[in-house]
Amino acid sequence: MKLLHSGKVRDVYEDRGDIILVASDRVSVYDAILPTPIPDKGKVLTRLSLWWFEQLADVVPNHVISATDVPEEFAGRAVRCRRLRMIQVECIARGYLAGLGLKEYERDRAVSGVALPDGLEEGSRLPSPIFTPTTKAQMGEHDEFITLDDVMAQEGPEVAEDLRRLTLAVYGRGAEIARERGIIIADTKLEFGWDDNGVLTLGDEVLTSDSSRFWPLAGWRPGGPQYAFDKQYLRDWAAGTGWDKQGPAPEVPDYIVATTRDRYIEAYERITGNRW
């Protein structure tokens, strides 16, 4: 196999003309890779993504060829995929106000140019889910909010509208399924690309604890931070260390590693109904 790219979390190989997407146990916060891996994280993300790709197969085509026809050393954390020409937009759907979306709202009463009503607070449910795209920054750089008009200028009006429609459709289906299982999907990030036949196709991962905010429905209370089954737990820990988010990131204590692993697994089990 030929290594094509090593990202913050995934390594991408070429094999027999296909792509082998390998999810590592690395974890990044604030665009920096933490020096301490989270055991089994890559396998959890892979298994959850594969489950979601099946649930969403009638909503949008995806890049999966096989989860078993992969090199033995990557078994459980790799997927054989069709090669896509990736669109250089991070497609984000938000159903609740949190994170950078909250900061944008507090400043502009809008996110990515989408106007929102007054009176919302951290954790508030939005009147309806919104499409809030960002740039797709290189490693070490920061994604920046852009508007639907920006996506239209870059990709054309028809493609931009398809990205918006599919992003909200994936989020809507995923949020409905997860809510039935006691999980709120507050927001999620998706990536799309073109296959060899020119079909817009869902790639990368989908609706995982790395790409989404997962909150327990029973404990949801607007007005402050929510209990997180996702990477927010690590973000909050890292921010609380006094780290300036520059240079080398701090080592993660064992108890934070164990709690992060447990929360990722609990999200997987609650959503899929499968035991880890």
Contacts in CASP RR format, 6 or more apart in sequence:
PFRMAT RR
TARGET T0000
AUTHOR 0000-0000-0000
METHOD contacts of the structure
MODEL  1
MKLLHSGKVRDVYEDRGDIILVASDRVSVYDAILPTPIPDKGKVLTRLSL
WWFEQLADVVPNHVISATDVPEEFAGRAVRCRRLRMIQVECIARGYLAGL
GLKEYERDRAVSGVALPDGLEEGSRLPSPIFTPTTKAQMGEHDEFITLDD
VMAQEGPEVAEDLRRLTLAVYGRGAEIARERGIIIADTKLEFGWDDNGVL
TLGDEVLTSDSSRFWPLAGWRPGGPQYAFDKQYLRDWAAGTGWDKQGPAP
EVPDYIVATTRDRYIEAYERITGNRW
1 13 0 8 1.000
1 14 0 8 1.000
1 15 0 8 1.000
1 20 0 8 1.000
1 71 0 8 1.000
2 13 0 8 1.000
2 14 0 8 1.000
2 15 0 8 1.000
3 11 0 8 1.000
3 12 0 8 1.000
3 13 0 8 1.000
4 12 0 8 1.000
4 13 0 8 1.000
4 14 0 8 1.000
4 19 0 8 1.000
5 11 0 8 1.000
5 12 0 8 1.000
6 12 0 8 1.000
7 139 0 8 1.000
8 26 0 8 1.000
8 28 0 8 1.000
8 31 0 8 1.000
8 33 0 8 1.000
8 139 0 8 1.000
9 23 0 8 1.000
9 24 0 8 1.000
9 26 0 8 1.000
9 27 0 8 1.000
9 28 0 8 1.000
9 42 0 8 1.000
9 45 0 8 1.000
9 210 0 8 1.000
10 21 0 8 1.000
10 22 0 8 1.000
10 23 0 8 1.000
10 24 0 8 1.000
10 204 0 8 1.000
10 205 0 8 1.000
11 22 0 8 1.000
11 24 0 8 1.000
12 19 0 8 1.000
12 20 0 8 1.000
12 21 0 8 1.000
12 22 0 8 1.000
13 19 0 8 1.000
13 20 0 8 1.000
13 22 0 8 1.000
14 20 0 8 1.000
15 71 0 8 1.000
15 80 0 8 1.000
17 83 0 8 1.000
18 65 0 8 1.000
18 80 0 8 1.000
18 81 0 8 1.000
18 82 0 8 1.000
18 83 0 8 1.000
19 63 0 8 1.000
19 80 0 8 1.000
19 81 0 8 1.000
19 82 0 8 1.000
19 83 0 8 1.000
19 84 0 8 1.000
20 70 0 8 1.000
20 71 0 8 1.000
20 74 0 8 1.000
20 78 0 8 1.000
20 79 0 8 1.000
20 80 0 8 1.000
20 81 0 8 1.000
21 78 0 8 1.000
21 79 0 8 1.000
21 81 0 8 1.000
21 204 0 8 1.000
22 74 0 8 1.000
22 77 0 8 1.000
22 78 0 8 1.000
23 41 0 8 1.000
23 42 0 8 1.000
23 43 0 8 1.000
23 45 0 8 1.000
23 46 0 8 1.000
23 77 0 8 1.000
23 78 0 8 1.000
23 205 0 8 1.000
24 37 0 8 1.000
24 41 0 8 1.000
24 42 0 8 1.000
24 77 0 8 1.000
25 37 0 8 1.000
25 38 0 8 1.000
25 39 0 8 1.000
25 40 0 8 1.000
25 41 0 8 1.000
25 42 0 8 1.000
26 33 0 8 1.000
26 34 0 8 1.000
26 37 0 8 1.000
26 41 0 8 1.000
27 33 0 8 1.000
27 34 0 8 1.000
27 37 0 8 1.000
27 38 0 8 1.000
27 41 0 8 1.000
27 210 0 8 1.000
27 231 0 8 1.000
27 234 0 8 1.000
27 260 0 8 1.000
28 34 0 8 1.000
29 231 0 8 1.000
29 234 0 8 1.000
29 235 0 8 1.000
29 238 0 8 1.000
29 249 0 8 1.000
30 235 0 8 1.000
30 238 0 8 1.000
30 239 0 8 1.000
30 245 0 8 1.000
31 137 0 8 1.000
31 139 0 8 1.000
31 140 0 8 1.000
31 141 0 8 1.000
31 142 0 8 1.000
32 140 0 8 1.000
32 245 0 8 1.000
32 247 0 8 1.000
32 249 0 8 1.000
33 249 0 8 1.000
34 234 0 8 1.000
34 238 0 8 1.000
34 249 0 8 1.000
34 250 0 8 1.000
34 251 0 8 1.000
34 252 0 8 1.000
35 248 0 8 1.000
35 249 0 8 1.000
35 250 0 8 1.000
35 251 0 8 1.000
35 252 0 8 1.000
36 251 0 8 1.000
36 252 0 8 1.000
36 257 0 8 1.000
38 257 0 8 1.000
38 260 0 8 1.000
38 261 0 8 1.000
38 264 0 8 1.000
39 257 0 8 1.000
39 261 0 8 1.000
40 261 0 8 1.000
40 264 0 8 1.000
40 265 0 8 1.000
41 260 0 8 1.000
41 261 0 8 1.000
41 264 0 8 1.000
42 77 0 8 1.000
43 76 0 8 1.000
43 77 0 8 1.000
44 208 0 8 1.000
44 209 0 8 1.000
44 264 0 8 1.000
44 265 0 8 1.000
44 268 0 8 1.000
44 276 0 8 1.000
45 205 0 8 1.000
45 208 0 8 1.000
45 209 0 8 1.000
45 210 0 8 1.000
45 264 0 8 1.000
46 67 0 8 1.000
46 76 0 8 1.000
46 77 0 8 1.000
46 78 0 8 1.000
46 79 0 8 1.000
47 76 0 8 1.000
47 268 0 8 1.000
47 272 0 8 1.000
48 207 0 8 1.000
48 208 0 8 1.000
48 209 0 8 1.000
48 267 0 8 1.000
48 268 0 8 1.000
48 271 0 8 1.000
48 272 0 8 1.000
49 79 0 8 1.000
49 205 0 8 1.000
49 206 0 8 1.000
49 207 0 8 1.000
49 208 0 8 1.000
50 64 0 8 1.000
50 67 0 8 1.000
50 79 0 8 1.000
51 271 0 8 1.000
51 272 0 8 1.000
51 274 0 8 1.000
52 174 0 8 1.000
52 206 0 8 1.000
52 207 0 8 1.000
52 208 0 8 1.000
53 62 0 8 1.000
53 64 0 8 1.000
53 202 0 8 1.000
53 206 0 8 1.000
55 173 0 8 1.000
55 174 0 8 1.000
55 177 0 8 1.000
56 62 0 8 1.000
56 170 0 8 1.000
56 173 0 8 1.000
56 174 0 8 1.000
56 202 0 8 1.000
56 206 0 8 1.000
59 166 0 8 1.000
59 169 0 8 1.000
59 170 0 8 1.000
59 173 0 8 1.000
60 166 0 8 1.000
60 169 0 8 1.000
60 170 0 8 1.000
60 200 0 8 1.000
60 201 0 8 1.000
60 202 0 8 1.000
61 195 0 8 1.000
61 199 0 8 1.000
61 200 0 8 1.000
61 201 0 8 1.000
61 202 0 8 1.000
62 201 0 8 1.000
62 202 0 8 1.000
62 203 0 8 1.000
62 206 0 8 1.000
63 81 0 8 1.000
63 82 0 8 1.000
63 84 0 8 1.000
63 195 0 8 1.000
63 201 0 8 1.000
63 202 0 8 1.000
63 203 0 8 1.000
64 79 0 8 1.000
64 80 0 8 1.000
64 81 0 8 1.000
64 82 0 8 1.000
65 79 0 8 1.000
65 80 0 8 1.000
65 81 0 8 1.000
65 82 0 8 1.000
66 79 0 8 1.000
66 80 0 8 1.000
67 76 0 8 1.000
67 78 0 8 1.000
67 79 0 8 1.000
67 80 0 8 1.000
69 80 0 8 1.000
70 76 0 8 1.000
70 78 0 8 1.000
70 79 0 8 1.000
70 80 0 8 1.000
71 78 0 8 1.000
81 203 0 8 1.000
82 195 0 8 1.000
82 196 0 8 1.000
82 201 0 8 1.000
83 195 0 8 1.000
83 196 0 8 1.000
84 192 0 8 1.000
84 193 0 8 1.000
84 194 0 8 1.000
84 195 0 8 1.000
84 201 0 8 1.000
84 203 0 8 1.000
85 193 0 8 1.000
85 194 0 8 1.000
86 191 0 8 1.000
86 192 0 8 1.000
86 193 0 8 1.000
86 203 0 8 1.000
87 155 0 8 1.000
87 159 0 8 1.000
87 163 0 8 1.000
87 191 0 8 1.000
87 192 0 8 1.000
87 193 0 8 1.000
87 194 0 8 1.000
88 135 0 8 1.000
88 136 0 8 1.000
88 154 0 8 1.000
89 133 0 8 1.000
89 134 0 8 1.000
89 135 0 8 1.000
89 136 0 8 1.000
89 146 0 8 1.000
89 151 0 8 1.000
89 154 0 8 1.000
89 155 0 8 1.000
89 163 0 8 1.000
89 192 0 8 1.000
90 133 0 8 1.000
90 134 0 8 1.000
90 135 0 8 1.000
90 136 0 8 1.000
90 143 0 8 1.000
90 189 0 8 1.000
90 190 0 8 1.000
90 191 0 8 1.000
91 131 0 8 1.000
91 133 0 8 1.000
91 163 0 8 1.000
91 164 0 8 1.000
91 166 0 8 1.000
91 167 0 8 1.000
91 189 0 8 1.000
91 190 0 8 1.000
91 191 0 8 1.000
91 192 0 8 1.000
92 112 0 8 1.000
92 131 0 8 1.000
92 132 0 8 1.000
92 133 0 8 1.000
92 134 0 8 1.000
92 167 0 8 1.000
92 187 0 8 1.000
92 188 0 8 1.000
92 189 0 8 1.000
92 190 0 8 1.000
93 129 0 8 1.000
93 130 0 8 1.000
93 131 0 8 1.000
93 132 0 8 1.000
93 167 0 8 1.000
93 168 0 8 1.000
93 170 0 8 1.000
93 171 0 8 1.000
93 172 0 8 1.000
93 187 0 8 1.000
93 188 0 8 1.000
93 190 0 8 1.000
94 101 0 8 1.000
94 111 0 8 1.000
94 126 0 8 1.000
94 129 0 8 1.000
94 130 0 8 1.000
94 132 0 8 1.000
94 186 0 8 1.000
94 187 0 8 1.000
95 125 0 8 1.000
95 126 0 8 1.000
95 128 0 8 1.000
95 129 0 8 1.000
95 130 0 8 1.000
95 171 0 8 1.000
95 175 0 8 1.000
95 185 0 8 1.000
95 186 0 8 1.000
95 187 0 8 1.000
96 123 0 8 1.000
96 124 0 8 1.000
96 125 0 8 1.000
96 126 0 8 1.000
96 184 0 8 1.000
96 186 0 8 1.000
96 187 0 8 1.000
96 213 0 8 1.000
96 215 0 8 1.000
97 105 0 8 1.000
97 116 0 8 1.000
97 120 0 8 1.000
97 121 0 8 1.000
97 122 0 8 1.000
97 123 0 8 1.000
97 124 0 8 1.000
97 126 0 8 1.000
98 122 0 8 1.000
98 123 0 8 1.000
98 186 0 8 1.000
98 187 0 8 1.000
98 213 0 8 1.000
98 226 0 8 1.000
98 232 0 8 1.000
100 145 0 8 1.000
101 111 0 8 1.000
101 132 0 8 1.000
101 145 0 8 1.000
102 122 0 8 1.000
102 123 0 8 1.000
104 110 0 8 1.000
104 111 0 8 1.000
104 112 0 8 1.000
104 145 0 8 1.000
105 111 0 8 1.000
105 116 0 8 1.000
105 120 0 8 1.000
109 115 0 8 1.000
109 116 0 8 1.000
109 118 0 8 1.000
110 116 0 8 1.000
111 130 0 8 1.000
111 132 0 8 1.000
111 145 0 8 1.000
112 130 0 8 1.000
112 131 0 8 1.000
112 132 0 8 1.000
112 133 0 8 1.000
112 134 0 8 1.000
112 145 0 8 1.000
112 146 0 8 1.000
112 147 0 8 1.000
112 148 0 8 1.000
113 147 0 8 1.000
113 148 0 8 1.000
114 130 0 8 1.000
114 131 0 8 1.000
114 132 0 8 1.000
116 126 0 8 1.000
116 127 0 8 1.000
116 130 0 8 1.000
117 127 0 8 1.000
120 126 0 8 1.000
121 222 0 8 1.000
121 223 0 8 1.000
121 224 0 8 1.000
122 222 0 8 1.000
122 223 0 8 1.000
122 224 0 8 1.000
122 225 0 8 1.000
123 186 0 8 1.000
123 220 0 8 1.000
123 222 0 8 1.000
123 223 0 8 1.000
123 224 0 8 1.000
123 226 0 8 1.000
124 222 0 8 1.000
124 223 0 8 1.000
125 222 0 8 1.000
129 168 0 8 1.000
129 171 0 8 1.000
129 172 0 8 1.000
129 175 0 8 1.000
131 148 0 8 1.000
131 163 0 8 1.000
131 164 0 8 1.000
131 167 0 8 1.000
131 168 0 8 1.000
132 145 0 8 1.000
133 145 0 8 1.000
133 146 0 8 1.000
133 147 0 8 1.000
133 148 0 8 1.000
133 150 0 8 1.000
133 151 0 8 1.000
133 163 0 8 1.000
134 143 0 8 1.000
134 144 0 8 1.000
134 145 0 8 1.000
134 146 0 8 1.000
135 143 0 8 1.000
135 144 0 8 1.000
135 146 0 8 1.000
136 143 0 8 1.000
136 191 0 8 1.000
137 143 0 8 1.000
137 144 0 8 1.000
148 160 0 8 1.000
148 164 0 8 1.000
151 159 0 8 1.000
151 160 0 8 1.000
151 163 0 8 1.000
151 164 0 8 1.000
152 160 0 8 1.000
152 161 0 8 1.000
154 160 0 8 1.000
155 163 0 8 1.000
159 200 0 8 1.000
162 200 0 8 1.000
163 192 0 8 1.000
163 200 0 8 1.000
166 190 0 8 1.000
166 192 0 8 1.000
166 200 0 8 1.000
166 202 0 8 1.000
167 190 0 8 1.000
170 188 0 8 1.000
170 190 0 8 1.000
170 202 0 8 1.000
170 206 0 8 1.000
170 207 0 8 1.000
171 185 0 8 1.000
171 187 0 8 1.000
171 188 0 8 1.000
174 185 0 8 1.000
174 207 0 8 1.000
175 184 0 8 1.000
175 185 0 8 1.000
177 271 0 8 1.000
178 184 0 8 1.000
178 185 0 8 1.000
178 207 0 8 1.000
178 214 0 8 1.000
178 271 0 8 1.000
179 185 0 8 1.000
179 217 0 8 1.000
181 270 0 8 1.000
181 271 0 8 1.000
181 273 0 8 1.000
182 216 0 8 1.000
182 217 0 8 1.000
182 218 0 8 1.000
182 270 0 8 1.000
183 214 0 8 1.000
183 215 0 8 1.000
183 216 0 8 1.000
183 217 0 8 1.000
183 229 0 8 1.000
183 267 0 8 1.000
183 270 0 8 1.000
183 271 0 8 1.000
184 214 0 8 1.000
184 215 0 8 1.000
184 216 0 8 1.000
184 217 0 8 1.000
184 220 0 8 1.000
184 226 0 8 1.000
185 207 0 8 1.000
185 212 0 8 1.000
185 213 0 8 1.000
185 214 0 8 1.000
186 212 0 8 1.000
186 213 0 8 1.000
186 214 0 8 1.000
186 215 0 8 1.000
186 226 0 8 1.000
187 212 0 8 1.000
187 213 0 8 1.000
188 206 0 8 1.000
188 207 0 8 1.000
188 211 0 8 1.000
188 212 0 8 1.000
188 213 0 8 1.000
189 211 0 8 1.000
189 212 0 8 1.000
190 202 0 8 1.000
190 203 0 8 1.000
190 204 0 8 1.000
190 206 0 8 1.000
190 211 0 8 1.000
191 202 0 8 1.000
191 203 0 8 1.000
191 204 0 8 1.000
192 200 0 8 1.000
192 201 0 8 1.000
192 202 0 8 1.000
192 203 0 8 1.000
193 200 0 8 1.000
193 201 0 8 1.000
193 203 0 8 1.000
194 200 0 8 1.000
194 201 0 8 1.000
195 201 0 8 1.000
204 211 0 8 1.000
205 211 0 8 1.000
209 229 0 8 1.000
209 230 0 8 1.000
209 231 0 8 1.000
209 263 0 8 1.000
209 264 0 8 1.000
209 267 0 8 1.000
209 268 0 8 1.000
210 230 0 8 1.000
210 231 0 8 1.000
212 230 0 8 1.000
213 226 0 8 1.000
213 228 0 8 1.000
213 230 0 8 1.000
213 232 0 8 1.000
214 228 0 8 1.000
214 229 0 8 1.000
214 230 0 8 1.000
214 267 0 8 1.000
214 271 0 8 1.000
215 226 0 8 1.000
215 227 0 8 1.000
215 228 0 8 1.000
215 229 0 8 1.000
216 226 0 8 1.000
216 227 0 8 1.000
216 229 0 8 1.000
219 226 0 8 1.000
219 227 0 8 1.000
220 226 0 8 1.000
225 232 0 8 1.000
225 236 0 8 1.000
228 236 0 8 1.000
228 263 0 8 1.000
229 263 0 8 1.000
229 264 0 8 1.000
229 266 0 8 1.000
229 267 0 8 1.000
229 270 0 8 1.000
230 263 0 8 1.000
230 264 0 8 1.000
230 267 0 8 1.000
233 256 0 8 1.000
233 259 0 8 1.000
233 260 0 8 1.000
233 263 0 8 1.000
234 252 0 8 1.000
234 256 0 8 1.000
234 260 0 8 1.000
237 252 0 8 1.000
237 256 0 8 1.000
238 245 0 8 1.000
238 249 0 8 1.000
238 250 0 8 1.000
239 245 0 8 1.000
241 250 0 8 1.000
243 249 0 8 1.000
243 250 0 8 1.000
252 260 0 8 1.000
265 276 0 8 1.000
268 274 0 8 1.000
268 276 0 8 1.000
269 275 0 8 1.000
269 276 0 8 1.000
END
